[in-house]
Amino acid sequence: MTEAREKKEGGKIRIQWYRSTICCNKNHKTLVRSLGLTYLNQVVERPDNAATRGMVLKVPHLLRIVE
């Protein structure tokens, strides 16, 4: 069971910032910046683990996971 979990978490996900943070609170802005996103429509690759997925799920109205 742990091997399957390691394989699942071992990959990369691509995250796109597609909505502005102008009317968002400070925590959401900080979260987007902490993922390494600096401008709109930027796509970054991050490790596919629970921490990264949790950060993306905090602001689903600003970010999307690109296939």
C-alpha positions as CSV (number, residue, x, y, z in Angstrom):
1,M,0.0,0.0,0.0
2,T,2.8,2.4,0.7
3,E,4.4,1.8,-2.7
4,A,1.2,2.8,-4.5
5,R,1.0,6.0,-2.4
6,E,4.7,6.8,-3.2
7,K,4.0,6.3,-6.9
8,K,1.0,8.5,-6.8
9,E,2.8,11.3,-4.9
10,G,6.0,10.9,-6.9
11,G,4.9,12.8,-10.0
12,K,4.5,16.4,-11.0
13,I,1.4,18.5,-11.5
14,R,1.1,21.6,-13.6
15,I,-0.7,24.5,-12.0
16,Q,-2.1,27.5,-13.9
17,W,-3.0,30.8,-12.4
18,Y,-6.0,32.0,-14.4
19,R,-7.9,34.5,-12.2
20,S,-6.7,37.7,-10.6
21,T,-6.3,38.2,-6.9
22,I,-7.4,41.8,-6.8
23,C,-10.5,41.3,-4.7
24,C,-9.1,38.3,-2.7
25,N,-7.9,38.4,0.9
26,K,-4.2,38.6,1.8
27,N,-3.9,34.8,2.6
28,H,-5.1,33.9,-0.9
29,K,-2.5,36.2,-2.5
30,T,0.2,34.8,-0.3
31,L,-0.8,31.3,-1.2
32,V,-0.6,31.9,-4.9
33,R,2.8,33.6,-4.6
34,S,4.1,30.7,-2.4
35,L,3.4,28.3,-5.3
36,G,5.8,30.3,-7.4
37,L,3.2,32.0,-9.6
38,T,4.0,35.7,-10.4
39,Y,1.7,36.6,-13.3
40,L,-1.7,35.5,-14.8
41,N,-1.9,32.5,-17.1
42,Q,1.5,31.3,-15.9
43,V,2.0,27.5,-15.6
44,V,4.4,26.0,-13.1
45,E,5.3,22.4,-12.3
46,R,5.2,21.4,-8.6
47,P,5.6,18.0,-7.0
48,D,2.4,16.0,-6.8
49,N,2.0,15.6,-3.0
50,A,-0.7,16.2,-0.4
51,A,0.8,19.6,0.5
52,T,0.7,21.0,-3.0
53,R,-2.8,19.6,-3.7
54,G,-4.0,21.1,-0.4
55,M,-2.7,24.5,-1.4
56,V,-4.4,24.3,-4.8
57,L,-7.7,23.3,-3.2
58,K,-7.6,26.3,-0.9
59,V,-8.1,28.6,-3.9
60,P,-9.9,26.6,-6.6
61,H,-11.4,29.9,-7.9
62,L,-7.9,31.2,-8.8
63,L,-5.9,28.1,-9.8
64,R,-6.5,25.1,-12.0
65,I,-4.5,21.9,-12.6
66,V,-3.5,21.5,-16.2
67,E,-3.3,18.1,-17.8
